[in-house]
Amino acid sequence: MGEAMDELKLDRAFVLVVENGSFSAAARHLGTSVTSIARQINRLEATLGVRLLNRTTRRQSLTEVGHLYYQRLTELIREIDDVKREVSGYQNTVKGRLRVHLRISVGNAVIVPALKDFLAENPEVMIEVTLTDERADLVGLGIDVAVWLGNLEDSSLIARRLSPSRRVLCGSPGYLERSGHPTAPQDLVKHNCLVFRAKNYDNRWRFTKDATTVEIPVSGNLQTDSGAALFTSAMSGLGLVIMQESTVRQAVRKGDLIPLLTDHEVSPTEFDTALYAVYPSSRKVSPKTRAFLDFLVALFRHHDERPA
């Protein structure tokens, strides 16, 4: 790498000599000595094994091969300078490929439908979306932003809170007609409860009212690590489920799911279940990443302020 940069320095010195007409003019342009310029041209000719300039006491002129080299070299240097300007522009312009990982449920329900607005405001961005409930290696996979639930354990990452991620206990009209409506958390022991299985989650649902929390052991005929599978199963009438309010909002509005025990705060785990936008701390935050983070914050602020 260092050798290539050194050769480029020699090439630029040669171009300046040709464009300025003399070693002394090129030296003044670079703020160096005539001896230094002459030494660089000699090194370049030695490296190439050809003479590029005919030298007299008064002036320099290009040899035939020097003229060819100068023409091709100026084209290459112009391309290099264009690439540098383009790359530098990425630090000042919202453009380029943006790789994001989104949780399946909130991604499908909230973020993906709004991407058209972000892309309309940032037409030079191309988004590559992966929907997954797994916490991927952001740095290793080159991911710009991920949307995760809960505690941030990796100190090499930075998190921006997007939403408290309020949970809702709900069931379909068909299931409730068959099995009845629970009127207290303790009633859930008699219901088919669909359970999310993952780290920090267990078979105890937590209900808080008037600063008092009760834990209810629940059971059912479906356990899964997929929020989408829980949602689909609840919609089909299989049982009761605790899900993010943002995920079930449309189904509740349509009457496909009915919220239950709404006078309680509900959680399927004792750990933090807020929603966060996460990105690597080791990278300088690019304009495209910053724009997407700001978009997510505004999106969830608007979403959380809307009535359920």
C-alpha positions as CSV (number, residue, x, y, z in Angstrom):
1,M,0.0,0.0,0.0
2,G,2.8,2.4,1.0
3,E,4.7,1.6,-2.2
4,A,1.7,2.3,-4.4
5,M,1.1,5.6,-2.6
6,D,4.8,6.5,-3.2
7,E,4.5,5.7,-6.9
8,L,1.4,7.9,-7.2
9,K,3.3,10.7,-5.6
10,L,6.0,10.4,-8.3
11,D,3.3,10.3,-11.0
12,R,1.7,13.5,-9.7
13,A,5.1,15.2,-9.6
14,F,5.7,14.2,-13.3
15,V,2.2,15.6,-14.3
16,L,3.0,18.9,-12.5
17,V,6.3,19.3,-14.3
18,V,4.6,18.8,-17.6
19,E,1.7,21.1,-16.8
20,N,3.8,23.8,-15.3
21,G,6.6,23.7,-17.9
22,S,9.6,23.3,-15.6
23,F,11.0,21.7,-12.5
24,S,11.1,25.1,-10.7
25,A,7.4,25.9,-11.4
26,A,6.4,22.4,-10.2
27,A,8.5,22.8,-7.1
28,R,6.8,26.2,-6.3
29,H,3.4,24.6,-6.8
30,L,4.2,21.8,-4.3
31,G,6.2,24.0,-1.9
32,T,9.3,22.0,-2.3
33,S,12.8,22.3,-3.9
34,V,13.8,21.8,-7.5
35,T,16.2,19.1,-6.3
36,S,13.4,17.2,-4.7
37,I,11.3,17.4,-7.9
38,A,14.3,16.3,-10.0
39,R,14.9,13.4,-7.7
40,Q,11.3,12.2,-8.0
41,I,11.4,12.3,-11.8
42,N,14.6,10.4,-11.9
43,R,13.1,7.7,-9.6
44,L,10.0,7.5,-11.8
45,E,12.1,7.0,-14.9
46,A,14.2,4.4,-13.2
47,T,11.1,2.5,-12.0
48,L,9.6,2.5,-15.5
49,G,12.9,1.9,-17.3
50,V,12.3,4.7,-19.9
51,R,13.1,8.4,-20.3
52,L,10.0,10.5,-20.0
53,L,11.6,14.0,-20.4
54,N,14.3,15.5,-22.5
55,R,16.2,17.9,-20.4
56,T,18.1,21.0,-21.4
57,T,19.5,23.8,-19.3
58,R,16.5,25.9,-20.2
59,R,13.5,23.6,-20.6
60,Q,12.1,20.1,-20.5
61,S,10.1,18.4,-23.3
62,L,8.3,15.1,-23.4
63,T,9.8,12.1,-25.2
64,E,7.4,10.1,-27.3
65,V,6.8,7.5,-24.6
66,G,6.7,10.4,-22.1
67,H,3.8,12.0,-24.1
68,L,1.9,8.6,-24.1
69,Y,2.5,8.2,-20.4
70,Y,1.4,11.7,-19.6
71,Q,-1.9,11.3,-21.6
72,R,-2.8,8.0,-19.9
73,L,-1.6,9.1,-16.5
74,T,-3.8,12.3,-16.5
75,E,-6.8,10.1,-17.3
76,L,-6.0,7.8,-14.4
77,I,-5.4,10.6,-11.9
78,R,-8.6,12.3,-12.9
79,E,-10.5,9.0,-12.2
80,I,-8.7,8.6,-8.9
81,D,-9.7,12.1,-7.9
82,D,-13.3,11.5,-8.9
83,V,-13.4,8.3,-6.8
84,K,-12.0,10.2,-3.8
85,R,-14.6,12.9,-4.2
86,E,-17.4,10.3,-4.5
87,V,-16.2,8.4,-1.4
88,S,-15.8,11.7,0.5
89,G,-19.4,12.5,-0.5
90,Y,-20.6,9.5,1.3
91,Q,-19.7,11.2,4.6
92,N,-21.8,14.2,3.6
93,T,-24.6,12.7,1.6
94,V,-27.4,10.3,2.4
95,K,-26.7,7.7,-0.2
96,G,-25.5,4.1,-0.6
97,R,-26.5,0.6,0.5
98,L,-28.1,0.4,4.0
99,R,-28.1,-3.0,5.7
100,V,-30.7,-3.4,8.4
101,H,-32.0,-6.3,10.6
102,L,-35.5,-6.0,11.9
103,R,-37.5,-8.1,14.3
104,I,-40.1,-10.0,12.3
105,S,-43.3,-8.9,14.0
106,V,-42.5,-5.2,14.5
107,G,-40.7,-5.1,11.1
108,N,-43.7,-6.4,9.3
109,A,-46.3,-4.5,11.3
110,V,-44.6,-1.0,11.6
111,I,-41.3,-0.5,9.9
112,V,-41.5,-2.1,6.5
113,P,-44.8,-0.4,5.6
114,A,-43.1,3.0,6.3
115,L,-39.9,2.4,4.3
116,K,-41.5,3.9,1.2
117,D,-41.5,7.3,3.1
118,F,-37.9,7.0,4.1
119,L,-36.8,6.1,0.5
120,A,-38.9,8.9,-0.9
121,E,-37.0,11.3,1.2
122,N,-33.6,9.6,0.5
123,P,-33.8,8.4,-3.1
124,E,-30.1,7.6,-3.3
125,V,-30.3,5.0,-0.6
126,M,-30.9,1.3,-1.3
127,I,-32.1,-0.7,1.8
128,E,-31.3,-4.4,2.3
129,V,-33.7,-5.7,4.9
130,T,-33.4,-9.0,6.9
131,L,-36.3,-10.0,9.1
132,T,-35.1,-12.1,12.0
133,D,-35.7,-12.4,15.8
134,E,-32.0,-13.5,16.2
135,R,-29.4,-11.1,17.5
136,A,-26.8,-11.1,14.7
137,D,-23.2,-10.1,14.8
138,L,-23.6,-6.5,13.5
139,V,-19.9,-5.8,13.1
140,G,-19.0,-9.2,11.6
141,L,-21.9,-9.1,9.1
142,G,-21.5,-5.4,8.2
143,I,-25.0,-4.5,9.4
144,D,-25.7,-0.8,9.8
145,V,-28.7,-0.9,12.1
146,A,-30.7,-3.6,13.9
147,V,-34.0,-3.3,15.8
148,W,-33.9,-5.4,19.0
149,L,-36.0,-6.0,22.0
150,G,-34.6,-5.8,25.5
151,N,-31.2,-5.5,27.3
152,L,-28.1,-4.6,25.4
153,E,-25.3,-7.0,26.5
154,D,-22.6,-6.1,23.9
155,S,-20.7,-3.0,24.9
156,S,-19.4,-2.6,21.4
157,L,-22.9,-1.5,20.3
158,I,-24.9,1.7,20.9
159,A,-28.7,1.6,21.4
160,R,-31.4,4.2,20.9
161,R,-34.7,3.5,22.6
162,L,-37.5,3.6,20.1
163,S,-40.5,2.5,22.2
164,P,-41.4,1.1,25.6
165,S,-43.0,-1.7,23.5
166,R,-46.2,-2.1,25.5
167,R,-47.6,-5.6,25.6
168,V,-51.1,-6.7,25.2
169,L,-52.9,-10.0,26.3
170,C,-55.4,-10.9,23.6
171,G,-57.3,-13.7,22.0
172,S,-59.6,-14.2,19.0
173,P,-63.4,-13.9,19.2
174,G,-63.7,-17.5,18.3
175,Y,-61.4,-18.7,21.1
176,L,-63.0,-16.5,23.7
177,E,-66.5,-17.7,22.7
178,R,-65.3,-21.3,23.3
179,S,-63.2,-20.8,26.4
180,G,-64.6,-17.6,28.0
181,H,-63.1,-14.3,28.9
182,P,-60.5,-14.2,31.8
183,T,-61.5,-11.5,34.3
184,A,-58.4,-11.8,36.5
185,P,-54.8,-13.0,35.8
186,Q,-55.4,-16.1,37.9
187,D,-58.0,-17.2,35.4
188,L,-55.2,-17.9,32.9
189,V,-54.3,-21.2,34.5
190,K,-57.5,-22.6,32.9
191,H,-56.7,-21.2,29.4
192,N,-54.6,-22.4,26.5
193,C,-51.7,-19.9,26.6
194,L,-49.3,-19.6,23.6
195,V,-45.8,-19.1,24.9
196,F,-42.8,-17.3,23.4
197,R,-39.6,-19.3,24.0
198,A,-36.3,-17.5,24.0
199,K,-33.5,-16.4,26.4
200,N,-34.9,-14.5,29.4
201,Y,-38.4,-15.8,28.7
202,D,-40.2,-18.4,30.7
203,N,-43.7,-19.8,31.3
204,R,-44.6,-17.1,33.8
205,W,-46.6,-14.1,32.7
206,R,-46.5,-11.0,34.8
207,F,-49.4,-8.6,35.5
208,T,-49.0,-5.3,37.3
209,K,-51.8,-3.2,38.7
210,D,-51.6,-0.4,41.4
211,A,-47.9,-1.1,41.8
212,T,-48.5,-4.8,42.6
213,T,-47.2,-7.5,40.3
214,V,-48.4,-11.1,40.2
215,E,-46.7,-13.9,38.3
216,I,-49.0,-16.5,36.7
217,P,-47.6,-19.9,35.6
218,V,-49.1,-20.5,32.2
219,S,-49.2,-23.5,29.8
220,G,-50.6,-24.4,26.4
221,N,-50.1,-26.6,23.4
222,L,-47.8,-24.2,21.5
223,Q,-44.4,-22.8,22.4
224,T,-42.2,-21.1,19.7
225,D,-39.4,-18.6,19.3
226,S,-41.3,-16.9,16.4
227,G,-43.5,-13.9,17.2
228,A,-45.0,-14.3,13.8
229,A,-46.1,-17.8,14.6
230,L,-47.7,-16.7,17.9
231,F,-49.6,-14.0,16.1
232,T,-50.9,-16.3,13.4
233,S,-51.9,-18.9,15.9
234,A,-53.7,-16.4,18.0
235,M,-55.5,-15.1,15.0
236,S,-56.6,-18.7,14.1
237,G,-58.2,-19.1,17.5
238,L,-55.7,-21.5,19.0
239,G,-55.2,-19.7,22.3
240,L,-54.3,-16.5,24.2
241,V,-51.1,-14.6,23.6
242,I,-49.0,-11.7,24.9
243,M,-47.7,-9.6,22.0
244,Q,-46.4,-6.1,21.3
245,E,-49.3,-3.6,21.0
246,S,-47.8,-2.4,17.7
247,T,-48.0,-5.9,16.2
248,V,-51.6,-6.5,17.0
249,R,-52.9,-3.0,16.6
250,Q,-54.5,-3.5,13.2
251,A,-56.0,-6.9,14.2
252,V,-57.5,-5.3,17.3
253,R,-59.0,-2.4,15.2
254,K,-60.6,-4.9,12.9
255,G,-61.9,-7.0,15.7
256,D,-59.8,-10.0,14.8
257,L,-58.2,-10.0,18.3
258,I,-59.7,-8.7,21.5
259,P,-57.5,-7.2,24.3
260,L,-57.9,-8.7,27.7
261,L,-57.2,-7.6,31.3
262,T,-56.5,-4.1,29.9
263,D,-56.4,-2.6,33.5
264,H,-53.0,-4.4,34.0
265,E,-49.6,-3.9,32.6
266,V,-48.5,-7.2,31.0
267,S,-45.1,-8.8,30.3
268,P,-44.0,-12.3,29.4
269,T,-40.6,-11.7,31.1
270,E,-39.0,-9.9,34.0
271,F,-36.4,-8.3,31.8
272,D,-36.5,-5.1,29.8
273,T,-38.7,-5.5,26.7
274,A,-38.4,-2.0,25.2
275,L,-37.6,-1.7,21.6
276,Y,-34.2,-0.3,20.6
277,A,-32.3,0.7,17.4
278,V,-28.8,-0.7,17.7
279,Y,-25.7,0.1,15.7
280,P,-21.9,-0.5,16.1
281,S,-20.0,2.0,18.2
282,S,-16.7,1.2,16.3
283,R,-17.8,2.9,13.1
284,K,-18.2,6.5,12.3
285,V,-22.0,6.9,11.9
286,S,-22.6,7.6,8.2
287,P,-25.3,10.1,7.0
288,K,-27.4,7.2,5.7
289,T,-27.3,5.5,9.1
290,R,-28.0,8.6,11.0
291,A,-30.9,9.4,8.7
292,F,-32.4,6.0,9.3
293,L,-32.0,6.2,13.1
294,D,-33.8,9.5,13.1
295,F,-36.5,8.1,10.9
296,L,-37.1,5.2,13.3
297,V,-37.3,7.5,16.3
298,A,-39.8,9.7,14.6
299,L,-41.8,6.7,13.3
300,F,-42.2,5.1,16.7
301,R,-42.9,8.5,18.4
302,H,-45.8,8.9,15.9
303,H,-46.9,5.3,16.3
304,D,-46.9,5.3,20.1
305,E,-48.9,8.6,20.1
306,R,-51.6,7.2,17.9
307,P,-54.6,5.7,19.8
308,A,-54.7,1.9,19.9
